[in-house]
Amino acid sequence: MINCITIDDEPLALSQLTGYISRIPFLNLVASCQDAFEAMKVLSTNKVDLMFVDINMPDLSGIDFIRSLTEKPMIVFTTAYSEYAVEGFKMDAIDYLLKPFSFQDFLKAVNKAFKWWAAQQDSSKREQIASPIDALTKYNDGTLFIKSDYRSTRIKLDDIKYIEGMSEYVRIFVEGEEKPIMPLLSMKRIVDTLPQQQFMRVHRSYIVNLDKVTEVSRLRIVFGETFIPVGENYKDKFMEYVNSRMMR
């Protein structure tokens, strides 16, 4: 687990970062700070591996704050001004996020941080860290154990509604669960594991449980208020499945 803090004098920016961090299974938010001085107090009493630091802050800028530290965690700078990018990278920042940034941009930066952090661990810890990436354990009783956030959750294949790919991890939406399970896992890995007669990839970012498909509208699969697009490269196979079950 990577312990992180956010530092930004704008409450909305802190709120966005908090929301993004909550969606990443290997990040633990220790504190959200509105200035560098508050962050110094957090660093003095907590182990912090990663900091998201706004460059433009009153009294003490993000750049000057990082310069003042004798021991530096991993740094991801955030700012609305692109001219600070070069200066940020000179300070060995993991990445630089230009506001407003999307969740995909944030995810790319976080994945860089995860790879760097994992590389610094000793061999025994590397084995523990690597395990979530190979996150599926398959059984012949119609269930899977999913490793996420260093926990293994057993789910029934029949309860999976659909799966959304998010770069280096996936979101598994399970019937009866409010939040998706988010293991570090590639779409290819999960496609190769799931039974093809029950699950189909319908888009580069989506896999659906065919048994849960009850409505298709204009090449979109309807799951309540969620509409999953059927990609151009996948529509022939999917429509063949639908047509084979169509009442004439």
N, C-alpha and C positions, 0 to 999 in steps of 0.2 A: 504494500500500500504506500502510495506517495502522499506525504503530508504537504499541503500547500496553503498559501495565504494569498489574498488579493489586496491590492493597494490602489485606491483611486479616490479622488476627492469628489467624484460625481456619483451620487447614490444610484442613479439609473444604470450606470456602467457596472457598479458593484452588483446590482441585482441581476444583470444579464450574466455576468461571470458566475455568480452563485448558481443560477439556473443551468448553465452549461456544465459546470463542475458536477452537479448532482446527477447528470446523465452519464458520467464516466465511472465505470465500476472500480477502477484502481486509484481514483483520487479521493483523498480525505481532506475536506476544507477545515483547517484549524481556526482561521479567523478572517474576517473582512475588515480592512482598515481604511480609514478615510484620509490618512496622511502618513508620512514616513515616520514620524515620531511614535505614533501608535504601533506601527509595524516593528519598531525597535524593541518596544516592550514585549511584544509577542515573541520575537526572536530570542529574547533573553531568557524566556521560560519554557519554550517549546522547541521540539525538533522539527525543523522545516526543511523539506527537500526541494521545493519549487515555489517560486514567487511570480505572480502576475503583477507587473508594476507599471502604472501609468507614468509616463515621462513628465508630462506637464502638470505639476502640482505646486501650490503656493508654498512659500517659505523654504522648502527643500524639494528640489526636483527629483524625479526618479533616478536620473543619471547620477546626481550628486549623492543620493542616498546609497546607491550601489557602491560608489567609490569609497564611501565611508566605512564599509564593512570589511573586516579582516578575514572573515570566513563567509564565502558567498554560496548560497544555494543555487540551484539552476534558476535562470532568469528568462521569463518571457515578457518583453516590453509591449505595452499597449499605448497608442497615442493616435491623435487625429492628424498629426503632421508628419508627412513622409520624409521630410528633410532630416529627421532624427535617426533614420534607419541605419545609416553608415556608422554613426557614433555608437548606437546600441550594439551593433555587431562587433565593434572594436572592443567591447567589454565582455566578449565571449558569451553573449546571450544565446540561448537555445533557439529562439525565434523572435519575430517581431510581428505584431498584429496591428494593422491599420484600421482604425475605427471609421465607420461601423463595420465590424467583421461578423461573418456568419458562423454558425456552428461548425460547418465543414472546415473553415479556416482555423477555428479554435482546435478542432480535432486533429488537424495536421500538426499543429504546434505541440499538442499534448503527446501525440505519438512519437515525435522527435524526443521529447523529454523522457518518455518511458524507455525508449531504446538506450538513451545515454545513461539513465539511472540503472537499468538492468545490467549494462556493461560494467558498472562500477562495483557490483556486488561480488562477494566471494563465491566460490564454486558451489557451496552447499545452498546458499541463498538463490543462486541462479536456477537450480533445479526446481525450487519452489515457485520462482517467478515464471519459469517457462511453462509450468503446468496449465495455467489458464488459457494459453494460446491453443494447446491441444485440448479443447474444452469439452469434448463429447466422449462419454462412455456408453456404449450401446449394449442393450440386452435383448434377449429374444422373447421377452414378455410384453413387448409393446411399450416399453418405457426407455427413457434416457436419463442419465445423470449429467447435468450441465454445471460446469465449474464457472462461477462468477464471483468476483470479490472474495476469493479464497474460501468460498463455500461451495458445496455440491448440492444441487437441488434436483430431486427426482421428479420428472414430469411424464405424463402419458402422451404418446404421440397423437392420440385421438383428441387431446385437449389443445394442441397447437392450432391456432387460427392462421397466422401467417408470420413470416420472418422478413425483417427489413435489414439490408446490408448497409453498414455505416463505416466505410473505409476498412479499418483493421478489426472491427468487431461487429456483432450483429445484435439486433433487438428481436427477441422471441416473444411474440404476443400469445399469451396462454389464456384460454377461457376461464373466467372466474377470478383472474388476477388483475388488479388495478394498474400495476406497472409491469413493463416488459422485463424479461431477464436479459442481461447484457454481457455475454461472455466475449472474451478476446478470441475471435474465431473468424475465418474467412468464409465467404459465401461458397467457394469451391469445396471447402472441407465439409460444410454442412450438407451441401447437395450430394456429395459422395457418400454421406452417412445415412441420410434419410431414405426410406423406401420409395422408389420411383413410382410405384403404382398408387401411392397415396399423396405424394408431394411433387409439385411441379414448379420449376422456375419460370415465371411469366414476364420477368423484367430483369435487367441486370442488377436491380436493387431489391427484388422481391421474390420470395418463394411462398406459395400458398398450399394449404392443406385442401386438396380437392374435395374431400368429404365435407368441408365447411362452406364451400362455394354454393350459395343459394340464389344469387342474383348477379347478372352481368348486364351492364348498360353501356353501349357505345365503347366497347373494348376496355371497359373498366369494371373491375370486380368490386362489388359493394359489400362492405362489412360494416353495417350500421351507418355511421357518419364518415367512415373512412372509405376512400375510393382508391383502389390499387390499379395503376395503369398496366395494360398488357403491351409489352414492347414489340416493336416491329419484327425483331429477330425471333420472337417467341410466339407470335400470334397464330401461325399456322398450326403448330402443335396443340396449342390451347384450344383453338376453335375446332380442331379435329376431335378433341375430347368432348367438348360441349355438344357438337353435332351428333356424335355417336350416342348421345343420351337424349337427343331431341325427339319429342313426340311429333310424328308427321300426320 
